[in-house]
Amino acid sequence: MTTEARRAQVLAAAADVFARTAITPAALAGLARMSKDEIIEELIAQHMEQTFTLLQQIKAVPGPLLESLIDAVAAGVEQNLAAEPGAVE
């Protein structure tokens, strides 16, 4: 992929994010000051928190743990594969 094509891809992804979220100028400026490594570390930390919270919720469900994990995985797959509003199917 050429540098120009990659730039266009990044800009398209950013435009999509901006369209779906309320990003303030201050938040954007803060993001611009972060290094690539800092951004990756922050994303990993957020996903780890979400994963631990989800695992604690699964653990609290009555019944066998394996069945609860299987149900949670199936629900997560369904949720994450659902078409976004306005998507062409």
C-alpha positions in Angstrom: 0.0 0.0 0.0 1.3 3.4 -0.9 1.8 6.1 1.6 -1.0 8.1 0.0 -3.4 5.2 0.1 -2.6 4.5 3.7 -3.1 8.2 4.6 -6.5 8.0 2.8 -7.4 4.9 4.7 -6.5 6.5 8.1 -8.4 9.6 7.3 -11.5 7.6 6.3 -11.3 5.7 9.5 -10.9 8.9 11.5 -13.9 10.5 9.7 -16.0 7.4 10.6 -15.0 7.7 14.3 -15.7 11.4 14.4 -19.1 10.9 12.8 -20.1 8.3 15.5 -18.6 10.0 18.6 -18.4 13.4 20.1 -14.7 14.3 20.0 -13.9 17.6 21.5 -11.0 19.8 20.3 -9.3 19.3 23.7 -9.6 15.5 23.4 -8.2 15.5 19.9 -5.3 17.7 20.9 -4.5 15.3 23.8 -4.6 12.4 21.4 -2.3 14.2 19.0 0.3 14.6 21.8 0.4 10.9 22.5 2.9 8.6 20.9 1.8 5.5 19.0 3.0 3.3 21.9 1.0 5.4 24.5 -2.1 5.0 22.4 -1.6 1.3 22.1 -1.0 0.9 25.8 -4.1 2.9 26.6 -6.2 0.8 24.3 -4.9 -2.5 25.8 -5.5 -1.2 29.3 -9.1 -0.3 28.4 -9.7 -3.7 26.8 -8.1 -5.5 29.8 -10.5 -3.7 32.2 -13.5 -4.6 30.1 -12.3 -8.2 29.9 -11.8 -8.5 33.7 -15.2 -7.0 34.3 -16.9 -9.3 31.9 -15.1 -12.4 33.4 -16.3 -11.3 36.9 -19.8 -11.0 35.6 -19.6 -14.5 34.1 -18.2 -15.9 37.3 -21.2 -14.5 39.2 -23.7 -16.3 37.0 -25.2 -19.3 38.8 -24.5 -22.7 37.2 -21.5 -24.3 35.6 -18.7 -21.9 34.6 -18.0 -23.5 31.2 -21.7 -23.1 30.2 -21.6 -19.4 31.3 -18.4 -18.8 29.3 -19.9 -20.5 26.2 -23.1 -18.4 26.5 -21.0 -15.2 27.0 -18.8 -15.9 23.9 -21.9 -16.6 21.8 -23.6 -13.3 22.9 -20.4 -11.3 22.4 -19.9 -12.7 18.8 -23.5 -11.9 18.0 -23.2 -8.4 19.4 -19.9 -7.6 17.7 -21.0 -9.0 14.3 -24.3 -7.1 14.3 -24.6 -4.7 11.4 -24.2 -1.1 12.3 -27.2 1.2 11.7 -27.4 2.2 8.1 -25.1 -0.6 7.0 -26.0 -2.3 3.6 -26.7 -6.0 4.0 
